[in-house]
Amino acid sequence: MNIPLLLETENVSYIIGNDAIEKSPIKFRQYKRIIVITDENVEKHCLPIFKQKLPSLIIDGVITIISGEENKSIHQLIYIWNELTRLNVGRDDLIINLGGGVLTDIAGMAAATFKRGVQFINFPTTLLGMVDAAIGGKTGIDFARFKNQVGLFINPSCVIIDPIFLDTLEDLHWQSGFAEVVKYGLIMDRELWQKLEGKKYKDVEDWNSVIIKASKDKIDIVRFDALENGIRKNLNFGHTIGHALESFYLKSGNPVTHGMAIAAGMICESWLSSKIFTLECTRLESIVKMIDLNFNRFDFSESDISRIMQLMKQDKKVRKKKQNFSLLRKIGKAVHEVEVEDQLIIESLEFYINRKKCN
Ligand SMILES: NC(=O)c1ccc[n+]([C@@H]2O[C@H](COP(=O)([O-])OP(=O)(O)OC[C@H]3O[C@@H](n4cnc5c(N)ncnc54)[C@H](O)[C@@H]3O)[C@@H](O)[C@H]2O)c1
């Protein structure tokens, strides 16, 4: 029998696991009207499942945006605000954000800012959304071609994580979410790492329990540090270099998935961890092997490194002249606020492109 996990934190309820949708205790009737925000793929693949699982729910309006990172933009935010205005949405209504990380980021921002805030619930439909983006209250859009440049911290009242939606997810997006799952293993959950080590994401059995474990890891962190003043920064492992790579490929007109960029970032930042801390060579090699098993390497060259370094300077984690990283002391234990000299970061990118061995 499937019993979803119910977690209540100070201001958010989480229901996680198979059958979470139909077993959720949300009282939809307390809201005047229900508006769903989604994208065109999710509308096609997931909205019918959502309706089937909640047959008595009356949906008063569906706002459909265009999918894709390039559309996590001010234009689509304005489109959502316009639609919310057209539908005369008010603060006694409920917005349901149904989609992946792009959707929950932008629709969360729209809900939080429209009429100074309409309540919303996240129903993530991608693996990355389930274990990461829908949890923790970060919302926002890309701006001036920089990732997540404008946004706010605002929590949904509830996050319902039901793996049922994943059946139609494309391989590329499974793979992208898998990078974040691996990250939890590396930064805080040795048991999860051991469960996954040496596996391709397609060979993982029991995704339900992996999703419960990984999403709970994120909840455990954000409930203690909602605004990223301390331990939440550990989640940025792989992201300082990863975000720069994501921006690099976005600007070059060849966008890559968030997870692919983070996977590359984790290789570089594991190398930094081995140089700065005590992460052993054998551990570094097992991390690199695991990531290479699941992700192709990017093809940037040494001449691109200075551009990638410039993009890193835009990162919100930059302090003074050095870059600030979250690194691994060992597998399952991360530390944040580690300042790293530019030269070492350059060497980590060279380690990545030249497929060097640890020494
Ligand atoms: N807010 C946060 O804390 C946080 C954390 C990590 C990532 N993010 C953001 O998340 C975004 C990436 O999210 P993502 O990887 O979920 O990508 P995504 O939202 O772009 O979704 C990937 C693609 O899959 C489609 N899709 C979604 N669910 C589907 C399903 N069940 N079946 C078939 N197709 C489906 C979407 O339409 C889209 O084309 C990035 O913008 C990143 O910055 C936010």
The ligand as a Tripos MOL2 file, in Angstrom:
@<TRIPOS>MOLECULE
LIG
   44    48     1     0     0
SMALL
NO_CHARGES

@<TRIPOS>ATOM
      1 N1         13.4100   27.5990   -7.2480 N.am      1 LIG1
      2 C1         14.3790   26.7700   -6.9990 C.2       1 LIG1
      3 O1         14.7700   26.5380   -5.8550 O.2       1 LIG1
      4 C2         15.0370   26.0480   -8.1500 C.ar      1 LIG1
      5 C3         15.9250   25.0010   -7.8970 C.ar      1 LIG1
      6 C4         16.4650   24.3240   -8.9800 C.ar      1 LIG1
      7 C5         16.1350   24.6960  -10.2650 C.ar      1 LIG1
      8 N2         15.2890   25.7280  -10.4610 N.ar      1 LIG1
      9 C6         14.9210   26.1360  -11.8260 C.3       1 LIG1
     10 O2         14.1930   25.0780  -12.4200 O.3       1 LIG1
     11 C7         14.2860   25.2110  -13.8280 C.3       1 LIG1
     12 C8         14.4770   23.8470  -14.4680 C.3       1 LIG1
     13 O3         13.3670   23.0590  -14.1360 O.3       1 LIG1
     14 P1         13.0590   21.6850  -14.8770 P.3       1 LIG1
     15 O4         14.2800   20.9060  -15.0230 O.co2     1 LIG1
     16 O5         11.9020   21.0900  -14.1630 O.co2     1 LIG1
     17 O6         12.6930   22.1320  -16.3440 O.3       1 LIG1
     18 P2         11.3480   22.6640  -17.0400 P.3       1 LIG1
     19 O7         10.4330   23.2820  -16.0710 O.co2     1 LIG1
     20 O8         11.8200   23.4890  -18.1800 O.co2     1 LIG1
     21 O9         10.6810   21.3300  -17.5810 O.3       1 LIG1
     22 C9         11.3460   20.5830  -18.5530 C.3       1 LIG1
     23 C10        10.4660   20.2760  -19.7670 C.3       1 LIG1
     24 O10         9.6080   19.2000  -19.4450 O.3       1 LIG1
     25 C11         8.2560   19.5300  -19.7140 C.3       1 LIG1
     26 N3          7.5060   18.7950  -18.7180 N.ar      1 LIG1
     27 C12         7.3490   19.1030  -17.4170 C.ar      1 LIG1
     28 N4          6.7450   18.0870  -16.7850 N.ar      1 LIG1
     29 C13         6.4940   17.1200  -17.7140 C.ar      1 LIG1
     30 C14         5.9230   15.8360  -17.6400 C.ar      1 LIG1
     31 N5          5.5250   15.3080  -16.4870 N.pl3     1 LIG1
     32 N6          5.8080   15.1360  -18.7980 N.ar      1 LIG1
     33 C15         6.2710   15.6440  -19.9750 C.ar      1 LIG1
     34 N7          6.8630   16.8470  -20.0900 N.ar      1 LIG1
     35 C16         6.9730   17.5790  -18.9510 C.ar      1 LIG1
     36 C17         8.2110   21.0290  -19.6510 C.3       1 LIG1
     37 O11         7.1700   21.5450  -20.4240 O.3       1 LIG1
     38 C18         9.5710   21.4010  -20.2190 C.3       1 LIG1
     39 O12         9.5190   21.3850  -21.6230 O.3       1 LIG1
     40 C19        15.4270   26.1730  -14.0930 C.3       1 LIG1
     41 O13        14.8880   27.3960  -14.5190 O.3       1 LIG1
     42 C20        16.0940   26.3430  -12.7390 C.3       1 LIG1
     43 O14        16.6520   27.6200  -12.5690 O.3       1 LIG1
     44 C21        14.7230   26.3980   -9.4370 C.ar      1 LIG1
@<TRIPOS>BOND
     1     1     2 1
     2     2     3 2
     3     2     4 1
     4     4     5 ar
     5     4    44 ar
     6     5     6 ar
     7     6     7 ar
     8     7     8 ar
     9     8     9 1
    10     8    44 ar
    11     9    10 1
    12     9    42 1
    13    10    11 1
    14    11    12 1
    15    11    40 1
    16    12    13 1
    17    13    14 1
    18    14    15 2
    19    14    16 1
    20    14    17 1
    21    17    18 1
    22    18    19 2
    23    18    20 1
    24    18    21 1
    25    21    22 1
    26    22    23 1
    27    23    24 1
    28    23    38 1
    29    24    25 1
    30    25    26 1
    31    25    36 1
    32    26    27 ar
    33    26    35 ar
    34    27    28 ar
    35    28    29 ar
    36    29    30 ar
    37    29    35 ar
    38    30    31 1
    39    30    32 ar
    40    32    33 ar
    41    33    34 ar
    42    34    35 ar
    43    36    37 1
    44    36    38 1
    45    38    39 1
    46    40    41 1
    47    40    42 1
    48    42    43 1
@<TRIPOS>SUBSTRUCTURE
     1 LIG1         1 GROUP 0 **** ****
